[in-house]
Amino acid sequence: MDYVSALLPPAVMAVFFIGVIRVIVKTQGGANKTKEDAAVDAALARAQGSRPAPENEA
């Protein structure tokens, strides 16, 4: 029975890992893609807006 207790944690981790990967793959694209793209665009715009203007050294 020691082998069962030794194999159970990796098996459970593998099942959860596969589940996480499936959720990630399923949520890519579709209606969620436009929301995610808009969120990224907004974050980039905020980052660009808060960055000081480069000074000309020449």
Sine and cosine of phi, psi and omega as CSV:
sin_phi,cos_phi,sin_psi,cos_psi,sin_omega,cos_omega
0.00,0.00,-0.24,0.97,0.02,-1.00
-0.90,0.44,-0.55,0.83,-0.01,-1.00
-0.92,0.39,-0.53,0.85,0.04,-1.00
-0.92,0.39,-0.71,0.71,0.00,-1.00
-0.93,0.36,-0.43,0.90,0.04,-1.00
-0.98,0.21,-0.54,0.84,-0.05,-1.00
-1.00,0.00,-0.32,0.95,-0.07,-1.00
-0.90,0.44,-0.76,0.65,-0.01,-1.00
-0.86,0.51,-0.71,0.70,0.05,-1.00
-0.90,0.44,-0.56,0.83,0.02,-1.00
-0.92,0.39,-0.67,0.74,0.03,-1.00
-0.91,0.42,-0.68,0.74,0.03,-1.00
-0.88,0.47,-0.66,0.76,0.00,-1.00
-0.90,0.44,-0.66,0.75,0.01,-1.00
-0.89,0.45,-0.71,0.70,0.02,-1.00
-0.91,0.41,-0.62,0.79,0.02,-1.00
-0.89,0.45,-0.70,0.71,0.03,-1.00
-0.89,0.47,-0.65,0.76,0.03,-1.00
-0.89,0.46,-0.68,0.74,0.02,-1.00
-0.90,0.44,-0.69,0.72,0.01,-1.00
-0.88,0.47,-0.66,0.75,0.01,-1.00
-0.89,0.45,-0.65,0.76,0.02,-1.00
-0.90,0.43,-0.68,0.74,0.01,-1.00
-0.88,0.48,-0.72,0.70,-0.03,-1.00
-0.91,0.41,-0.65,0.76,-0.04,-1.00
-0.93,0.36,-0.50,0.87,-0.06,-1.00
-1.00,0.04,0.01,1.00,0.04,-1.00
-0.99,0.14,0.70,-0.71,0.05,-1.00
0.98,0.18,-0.15,-0.99,0.02,-1.00
0.94,0.34,-0.50,-0.87,-0.03,-1.00
-0.91,0.40,-0.52,0.86,0.00,-1.00
-0.93,0.36,-0.46,0.89,-0.06,-1.00
-0.88,0.47,-0.67,0.74,-0.01,-1.00
-0.92,0.40,-0.63,0.78,0.04,-1.00
-0.91,0.41,-0.67,0.74,0.00,-1.00
-0.91,0.41,-0.67,0.74,0.01,-1.00
-0.89,0.46,-0.65,0.76,0.01,-1.00
-0.91,0.42,-0.64,0.77,0.02,-1.00
-0.91,0.42,-0.67,0.74,0.02,-1.00
-0.92,0.40,-0.69,0.73,0.02,-1.00
-0.87,0.48,-0.66,0.75,0.02,-1.00
-0.91,0.41,-0.66,0.75,0.02,-1.00
-0.91,0.42,-0.65,0.76,0.04,-1.00
-0.91,0.41,-0.63,0.78,0.02,-1.00
-0.90,0.43,-0.65,0.76,0.05,-1.00
-0.90,0.43,-0.66,0.75,0.00,-1.00
-0.91,0.41,-0.63,0.77,0.02,-1.00
-0.93,0.36,-0.60,0.80,-0.02,-1.00
-0.94,0.33,-0.53,0.85,-0.05,-1.00
-1.00,0.07,-0.19,0.98,0.01,-1.00
-0.98,0.20,0.74,-0.67,0.01,-1.00
-0.92,0.38,0.47,-0.88,-0.01,-1.00
-0.92,0.38,0.65,-0.76,0.01,-1.00
-0.94,0.35,0.63,-0.78,0.00,-1.00
-1.00,-0.03,0.60,-0.80,0.04,-1.00
-0.98,0.19,0.82,-0.58,-0.01,-1.00
-1.00,-0.05,-0.24,0.97,-0.09,-1.00
-0.99,0.15,0.00,0.00,0.00,0.00
